[in-house]
Amino acid sequence: MKPAARLSCSAAMLALGCVQTQANPVQASRDTAEARAEQALSQMTLEEKIQLLHGTMPLFIPVPKRAPGMPVGAGVIAGIERLGIPPQYATDASLGVSNIMDMRKGDVATALPSGLSLASTWNPALVREGGRMIGSEAVAKGFNVMLAGGVNLVRDPRAGRNFEYLGEDPLLGGVLVGAQIEGVQANGIIATIKHFALNNQEIGRSSASVEMDEAAMRESDLLAFQIGMERGNPGSVMCSYNKVGGTYACENRFLLTDVLRREWGFKGYVMSDWGAVHSAEALLAGLDQQSGEMLDRKRWFSTELKPKLADGSIPISAVDTAAKRILWAIYAKGVDKTVIAPRAIDYARNGEVALQAAREGTVLLRNEGGILPLAASVRSIVVIGGKADLGVPSGGGSSQVVPVGGFRAVEKIESGPAATFARRAWGGTPPLEALRRTFGKAQVTYVDGSDAKVAADAAQAADVAVVFATKFATEAEDQPDLALDGRQDALIDAVASANPRTVVVLETGNPVTMPWLAKVPAVLAAWYPGQRGGDAIAEILSGKTNPSGRLPVTFPVSVDQLPNPVLPGSDLPPPSKEDKATYGLQTNSPPFTITYPEGSDAGYRWFDRKGEKPLFAFGHGLSYTTFRYSALRAKAGRTVSVSFTVTNSGAREGADVPQVYVTLPGKARRLIGWDKPVLKPGESMTVTITADPRLLASFDVARQRWVVKPGRVKIEVARSAGDRVLATQVSLAAQTIKP
């Protein structure tokens, strides 16, 4: 007899996505996740254990064979009904519940701003709330695994997936991704930190090998993951497509066993990226689950695994280990207790979360002559380009969210690796509509920007010109350069030449170059601003919101300042049929090697090391008020504690992001902390920051320890990595720290 159902589902509810879950016979008295996992495992057949180790995409399951209420998303792992082990229904991604290529016809979700916009908030509490919000929508749509969040460092501003991630600094990215994961998992579902590791570009993502020494990895990309996992405690880690040191990340024993399990103590499971598995032996290296197996060359963890278990070349104990890790995550995150059933979503309330994220994530890069905020008395504004009459853009690929209200414009990608699953699209609140509502007494007109002369003439006739400039970014493809798409640079130059009161709003997934900057008094980096992006932009232009965003990435003057002026692999021919057959469906180049000359000094650290001045520095961002720093005090021993006073010395309330950097002997400057005080005019606040000792250390490969060397180090309080205000020195005590 089957156990009693926990949730009674009518036929109508089943049609809407209600899933019957059976009562769990595993003893409630043994309520720790590990004990429950062991007991469940002891009751499972080998076939049931293997069932947990591989999954498919619902789109590839014929409708008659789909379980009642199965949501169509990124993947599904079958459950074990007799033991009350729920199926795992996975959805992309970090910016909301995605609906790739409209696989769920007409389904929408609240679209958060891009990852770089979220990182520009420098606000873990807000990022956590964003995670909670998108996780709640995932549950409401029938999902219990969310493929969030991404923390691959921005090593090259041309990389196609930078818009999904959280910047170039391991501390900032790690803290924020940990907050996001914590928020997602507060809904009783699993979040998965990704893509582990060194998946820093899209060209060669399935065929390239990243070569980097261990110390550099530990002090940069791996540290971002480590901090994120310590803070967010994800149930799962997603391994990446690329090779690291000649071995695929999804079968890399150093990454998955030595670092992740033995050193960091991770108890959850490693899932593959879709199409990232290359052998059944990956199970022995630390991979636990083959995701989207139809995208791999073979069903490594089912069809190919069973004969190897039979002949003993892969021990059954490896299956037990992987299955137990998956069960642990299910029980530790409460997935077995989360009722998957259709429920109403308060899109209006969730839209407010997206709006606040867009407000805080918009960065005022330039404001010469105080042109912003625009005066309420402005009589005429011409809005130019960017499809600002229709909505705001989003990045392409697995993280693209169909916003509430749907897309208002879609452009098909005609060719290239992203053509099959990505598209250019605009949705959310149209900036033109928001500006007309905000500046109700002004004449607000629109010109599409396709003709630079028409746009310049319209700008000359208006009090103010606001140009919306875009650059599309997508998974599977990197960008050839840092220029705006098409002829937009020439458009901006023409408009600014016609009207000196020109404002440029950048809606991009990456940093861009600005050959017109000297002519443009005001520039906003709005990134891909999400569901309520148009509203947030209008609020900042009008002064209703005081901008507080700070850059999480460096804007270079040109690619010549980058460690790799030529993006690795970008000069190679397309992959051959043999390459595709060898490396799988995700291959977009022949095999090659990626090296990063900057090593651990990604982003602003490289610029500091080379003495280069960027266009805009990491941490840069302006406000409509001013802030003063004073009374710096620092003490050190086994770590560093820094305190100082922040005073709002301007005329209006605002939020500041004071940053603290350390410079170790022979090392580039490193961020060791920040805060985000909100202050009224004349108000002061004491800020205290205590450094993670690993940021004061170097990784010693021979000793397999973080080593803090004794001696004097420089501490600086700064507005950005390029604008240091206060400085002092402290003496560190020698110590070693386990990795």
N, C-alpha and C positions, 0 to 999 in steps of 0.2 A: 504494500500500500504506500502511495506517495505521501510525504508529509503534507500537512495542511498549507495551503497557499497563504502567504503573508498579505497579499493584496488581491482583492477581488476585482476582476476586470470584466466589464460588460463587452459585448461584441463591438459596440460603438466606440468604447474606450480603446479596445485593441486596435481598431482602425486608426485611431489618433496617436498610437504609439505607446500605450500602456503595456508594460511587460510584467508577466506573472513571475514572481520570485518565490521559491519555496522556502519554508522555514528551515533554518540551519540546524542539522542534527549534531554538529560539533559542540561539545560540552561548553556551556556558558561559564561554568566554574573555572575553566582554564582560559581566562579572558585575555591573556597577553597575545599579541600578534604572532610571536614566534611559536608559542605553545599551540595556538590554534592552527598555524600552518603545519606544524609537525603532525598534529592529530589528523588533519584533513588529508595530508599526504599519505599517511598510513592506511587510509581507507580507499585510496585510489588505485585503479588498475594502471598498467603501463600505458595502455591506449589513452586513458584519461589524462595522464601526466603529459604525454606528447601533445594532446589536444591543446594544452595551455601554451605550448611552445611555438605555435605558428598560427597565422591568421591571414585573412584575405580582405579585399575591399568589397563592400556590399554591392557596388556596381557590377562586380563580376559574378555575383550570385544570382541565378535566375529568380525572378519574382516568386514563382511557386515554391522555391526551396528556401526562401528567406523566413526566418523565425517571425512569428507575429510581433508586430511593433518594432522590428529591427530598424533603427534609424540609418539612413544612408549617409555615410560620412567617410572618414579616412580609412577605417579598418574595423574588423570585428574578430575577436577571439572567442570561440564558443565557450559557454559555461558548462558546469556539471550540475545538472538540475538535482540529482538525487542527493548531493551533498550541500545544496544551497549555495554553490559557488556561482556567482553571477557571470554572465557574459561580459566581456570588455568591449564597449563601443567607444571608439576613438574619434575625436574631431580635431582638425586644425583650428586655430593655432593661437599665437600669443596676443593677437589684436582683436579677438572676438571669435564667435562661432562661424567659421568660414563655410562657404557653399560654392566649392570650386566648379566653375563652368555650369552653374545652376543645376547641380545634380539633384537637389531637392527643389523642384520647380516652384519658384516664387517665394521661397523661404528667405527671410531677412533676419538680421541681428544687429545689435548695437555695435557700431564700429568705433573702436578706440583709435586715437591717433597712432601714427607709426611708432615703432620702438625708439627711434632717435628722438621723436617728440616726447615720449614718456621719459626718456633719459634726460631730456632737457629740463624737466621739472626739478630734478635733483631732490625729489620728494618721495621717500620710500612709503610713507603712509598713503599718499595718493595712488601710487603704483599698486600698493596692496589692495586698495579699494577697487581699482580697475580690475585686478585679478579676481577679486571676489565677485564682481559684477559679471564678467564674462563667464566665470565658472557657474554662476547661477543660471545663466541662459543656456549653458551646455546641458546642465541637468534637466532643465525645462524642455529641452528638445530631445532628450533621450540618451544623452552621452554620459559616460562615467570615467572617461580618460580624455584629458585635454593635452594636446601636444604643445605645451607652453612650459617654460619660456626659454627663449634663445639668448645665449650670452657669448657667442663667438665675438672676439674683439675685432673692431674695425682696424685692420692693418693697412688697407688700401682703400681710399675713398671711392674708387671706381667699382668696387665689388657689388654685385647685384643684390645681395640680401642684406646689405648694411641697414636698410630701412627697417628691417625686422628687429635688429639687435639694439644693444644698450650702450654703445659707445666704445671708446678706445682704451679706457682705463679699467684695470681689473678690480679695483676697490669699488668704484662707482657702479660698474656693471654687475659685480657680484652682489652688492647690497641690494640693488634694485631688482635683480632677477629673483633673489631670495624672497623679497617682499611680494613679488607677483605670484610666485609659486605658493607661498603661504596663503594668499588670498584665494587663489583657485581652489586649493585643497580644503579650505574652510567649508566647502560645499559637500564634503564627503566623497570626493572623487580624486583620482590620481592626476598629478601634473608630471610632466617629464622635461627635465632640463636637457638642452641640446645646443649644438651638435658636437659631440665629444669625439675628437678634439681637432683643433687646428683647421677647421673648415672655414677658411677666411676668404675664399673666393669661389666663384661658380665655374669658371673655365677649368676643366680637368677635375671636376669634383669627384668623378668616379675612376679616374685613371692616373691622376697625379700623385706623387709622393712628396710630402712635406718633410724637408730635412732641417731639423733644428736641434741644437744641443739641449740636454735635459735641463740645465740650469736656466736657460732662457725660457723654456716651456713653463717651468715651475714658477718663475717670477712674473709671468704674464698670463697666458691663456688658461693654464691649469689653475692658477690662483683665483681667477675669476670664477671658474666652476667650483672650486673648493669653498670659497666664501659663500657663493650662492647656495650650495648644498648644506652648508652648516646652518645657514639662516632659514632656508625654505624647507629643508628635509623632504625633497621630492620622493615620490614612490618609485619613480623610474628615471633612468638616464637613456637618452637616445644617442647611439653612436653614429658617427658621420660616414660619408661616402668615401672620403679620401684615404690614402695610405699615410702613415706616419712612420718615417724611418724604413720605408720599404714594405711595411705590413699594413694591410687594411685595418682601419680603426675598429671595425666590428669584429675583428679577430686578433686584436693587438693585446697580447697578454700583459705587456707593461702597463698599458692604460687601464684595461678592464679588470685585471686581477691584482697586479702589484700596487698600483696607485689607488684605484677606486675602492677595492675591497680590503686589501691588507692594510694599507696606510690610512685611508679615510674612513674605513669602517662602514661603508655603504651596505645596507641590508636589503635594499630593494632590487629590482631587476633591470637589466639592460635590454632595451628593445632596439632593433635595427631601424635605420631610416629605410624608406620604401625603395627596395632595389639595391641595398647595400651589403647583402650577404653573398659570400663567394665560396663557402664550403660548409659541410656538416661539422667539420672540426672546429669551427668558430665556437661551438658549444664548450669545448675544452678550454678555450682562451678566456671565456667570461661572458659571451653573448648568451642571453636567456630566451629571446623571443625573436622569431623571424616575422617581421611586419610586412604586410602587402606582398605575400610570397609570389604572386603572379608577375611581379615586376622584376624578380630575380630570374636568373637563367634556369634554376632548378628549385624544387621544393626541398631545400636542404634539411629543414628541421621536421620533416615528416616522411615523404617518400624516400628521400636519400638517407635519412637517418636510420630507419628501421633495419635495413640489412647490416649496417655497421654495429648496431646494438646486438643483433643476432650473432655476428661473428666475433664480437668482443673487442673490435678495434676502437669503439667508443663505449665506455662502461655505462651501465644503467645508472650508476651513482651520479653521473653528470646530468642526466635527465632529472633525477630527484633533486639535485641542488638547484637547477634552474626553476623547476616547478615550485619548490619551496620559497624561493625569492619572490616569485609572482604572487603566491598565496600570502606571503608576509605583507606585501604592499596592499593587497586587497583588504586584509584585516586591519593593518595599521592605519590606513586612511579611511576606514569605515565604508568602503565601497559596498560590502555585503549588506549594509544597513541602509544604504541610500535607495529610496524608492524611486525607480525610474517610471515616471508617469507624466502625461501631458499636463501642463499647468500654465496659467496665464503669466505673461511677462509684462512687467510695468516698464514699457519702453520709454515713457516720459521721464520716469525717475532715473532709469539707467542712462538716458541721454544727458542728464545733468552731470553724471560722473564723466562721461566723454567730454562734455563742455568744459568742466573744470580742468581736465587733463590737457585740453587744447589751449586753454588760457595760460596755464603754467608752463606748457611746453613750447610756446611761441617765443622766439628769441629776437629781441630788438638789437640788431647788429650795428646800426648806424642811425644817428639822429642829429645831423648837423643843423645848427641854427634853431634847434628845438622845433622843427617843423611838425613833429608829432608831440602830443595828440593834436589832431586837426580841430580847429576852432569850431564851436557849434554854429557860428555865424557864417561858415563857408557857404557860398551860394551855388557853386557848380562843381561837380566831381565827375570826371570821366573814368570809367573802369575799363581796362584794356586787357584782352587776352585771357588765356588759361581756362577757357570755358567757364568763367566766373558767373555767367548767367545760368549755368546748369548745376554746378556743384563744385566739389573739391576732388582732386585725384587721389587714387590709392595705388599702392604697389601691387605687382602682379605675382601670381603663384599661389602656393598653399596657404598663405596667410591672408589673402584678400577676402574681405568681408563684404557681403552684399548689405548695404546699410538699410536701416528702416526707411521706407519710402522707395527702395530699389535704386538701381542705377538709372541716371537720366541720360547718359551717353556711354556707349561702348564702342571701342575700336578694336577690331580683330588684329592679332599679330599674324602677319602673313607667312613668315618663315622663321627658322631658327629653332633652337632647343626648347624655347618657352611656348612655341605656337600651339602646342596641343593642350596646354592646361592654364594658360595665362592670357590676360586681355587688359587693355587700357580701359579704365572706367572712371566715371565721375558720378558722385552722388552726395548725399548729406545736404546740409543747409547751403544753398547757393550764396556766395559772398555778395553778389549784386543785390539779391533780395534783402540780405541782412543790412547792407549799407543803406539802402533806400529806407528801410525801417528806422535805422539809427539816426540818419541825417534827413529827417522828414521834411525839413524846410528847404533843403537843397535840391537842385536838379541833378539827379544821378543818372547818367547815360552809360551805354555800353557799346564798345567797338571790339570786334573779335580779334583784332591784331594781325589778321592775315595780310594786310597791306600796310606797310610801315608809314607810307605817306599819309594815308587816310587817318591812321592813328595819331601821327604827329600833328595833323591839322586839328583833330578833335582835342588833343592835349593843349594846343596853343589857345583854343577858345575857352578852356575851362580854368577855374581857379586852381584845381589840383588834379593831377593825373595819378591813378593807381594802377600799376601794371602787375598782373598776376603772371608769374613766370614759372614754367614747369619743366621737370625732367623726370622721365619715366624710368623706374627701376623694377626689376623682376627677378624672381628665382630663376635659376638655370642659365642666366646670361649676365655677364659683366658689361660695364660700359666702356666704350672706346676712349673716352676722354672726360673732362670735367666741364665741358661747355653745356649750356642750356640746349634743349632740343631744338632742332630746326634753325631758324634765323632769329630766334628771340633776342640774342645779344644785340643784333643790329636794330631790332625793334625798340629795345630799351634805349639804346643810344639815340635813335631818332626822336623818341618821345621826350627824353631828358633834354635834348638840344632845343626842343620846341617849348618846353615848360620847365623852368628850374625848380618848380615845386612838384617834383615827381617822387612818388613812393613806389618801391618795388617790393612785392610780396612773393617770396620764393616758396613754391610748393614742390619740393624735391625729396628724393629718398637718400640723397648723399650731399656732401659739400659740393659746391660748384665754384668755378672761377668767375670773376666779375670785371671784365675789361672796361665796363662803363661806370665803375664805382665812383670815380672822381666827379662825375656829372650828376650823381643821384644822392640827394641829401639824406634820404631815409630808406633803410632796408630792413625787412622783417624776414626771419627764417620761420615759416609756418609749417615746414615739412609736409607730410600727408596728414592733415589735421583731423580726419575722422568725422564722425556723425554730425557734430555741431561745429565743424571747423569754420564755416562762414560766419557764424555768430561770434565765435571767439576773435576772429580777425577784425570784425567790425567793432567789437568792444575795445580792442587795443588801439585801433586807429582813432577812435573817438575819445579815448581816455577813460571810458567807463571802467576798464580793467587796466591796472598798472602792470606792464610786462615784468616778469620775474624769471623767464627762462634763461638758462646758461648753456653754452655749447658743450655737448659730450664728446665732440670730435673737433679736430683741427681743420680749418679751411686753408689749404695751401694756396700760394700765389699761382703756382702752375705745377704740372706733373714733374717738372725738373727738380722740385724740392723733395720728391718722394724717394724712399729707399730703393724702390724699383720703378724708375721712370717708365719703363715698358712693362706692362702688367704681365706676369709670368704666363706663358702659354698663348697669349693673344696674337702672336705672330706665327702660330702653327696652322697647318691645313686642317680641314674638317676630319673627323675620325673616319677610318675606313670600315668596310663591312667586317673585316677581321677584328678590328678594335671593338666594334659593337658586340661581336660574338664572344669576345674574350672578357670584356669589362662590363657588359650588361647594358640595359636600356637607358640608364642614366648617363652614359658616356657621351660627352660633348667635345672631346678632343683626343688626339693620340696620347699615349703615356708620356709624361715628362716629369721633371723634378722642380719643385718650388722651394726656393730659399728666400729667407727674409733677412737682409743684411742688418736690420735694426735689432734682431734678436728679441730680448725682453723689452727693449725701448720702443714700444709701439707708440704711434701718434705723437703727442706733445713731447714725449721723452726723446724721440728722435730729433725733433727740432731743437730741443735744449742741448742735446749732445753735439749737434752739428753747428750750433750758433745761428740757425736760420730763423728769420722772422716771417711768420705766416701771414696770410691775409687777415684771418681772425683766429685768435688763440683758443685752445681748449679752455673752457670755463668762462669765456667772454659772454657778456650780455649786459644791456643797458636798462635803465629804469627811468621813470618820469620824476623820480626823486633822487636824492644823493645820500650816500652813506659814508660815515667816517669811522676808521678803526683806531683804537688806542689801547693803552695799558696792557701791552703784551707781557705775559708771564709764561714761562715754560720750565718744567722740571722733568728730569729724566733719571732713569735707573734701568730697570728691565724693559721699560717702555717709555714713551714720551707723553706727557700731559700738557696741553697748551690751553691757556685761557686768555681772552681779550674782550674788549668792549666794542660793540657795534652801536653806532648812533645814527639815527635818521636825521641828517642835517638839512633835509629839503623841506618842501612845503606840503607834501601829501603823503598819505600812508602808502607803504610798499613793503615788499619782501626782498630781502637780499640773500645772496649765497656766498658768504665768505668762505674761502678755501685755505687749507693749510697744507704746505708742501715741505718735504725734507730733501736735503741734498747730502748724500753720503759721499765720502771720499772716493773719487774715481767713478762715480755713478751719475746718471742723469737725475734730474728733479723728479720726485714722486709725490702724488697726492696721498695724504695720510688721513684726511677727514674734511668735513664741511658741516655747515648747519644752514637752516633757512628760516631766520627770524622774520616775523612780520611786525613792523614798527610804525607807530604813529609819528607825525612830525615832532622832532625834539626828543623822542623816546630813545632810551638806551637799554641794551641788554648785554649781560655777560655771557659769552659763548665759551664752552669748555669742550675740548676734543681730546680723546685719548687714542693713541695710534695702536693699530694691530701690530704686534712686534715683528710679524713677517715682513711688513713694509719697511722695517728698519734693518732688514737682514739681506744677505745673499744666500743663494742655495748652494751648498757644498755637495757636489755629486759624490765625491769619494766617501764622505762621511754620511751621506744621505740625511743631512740635517740642514735646517736654516741656521745660519751662523751670524750673530750680531757681533761685530767687532768693536772693541772698546775705543773710545776717542770722541773728539768733538765733531758735531754735525750741525749743519745750518738749518734753522726752522724759519719759515716765512709764512706770513698771512697775506693773502693775495685776493685780488678781484678776478684774476684768471691766471693761467700758467705764464702769461706774458706781462702781467701787471702786478708785481709784488709791492706791498705797501709797508709792512713791518717785518723786521728780521731780528733774530737772536741766535745764540748758539747754546747747545747743551752737550753734556758728556754722557755717552751711552756706556752701560756696563756690559761686559762680555756675557754672552749666553748662547746656548744652542736650543733649538726648538724642533720637535719631531714634525715630519712633514704631514 
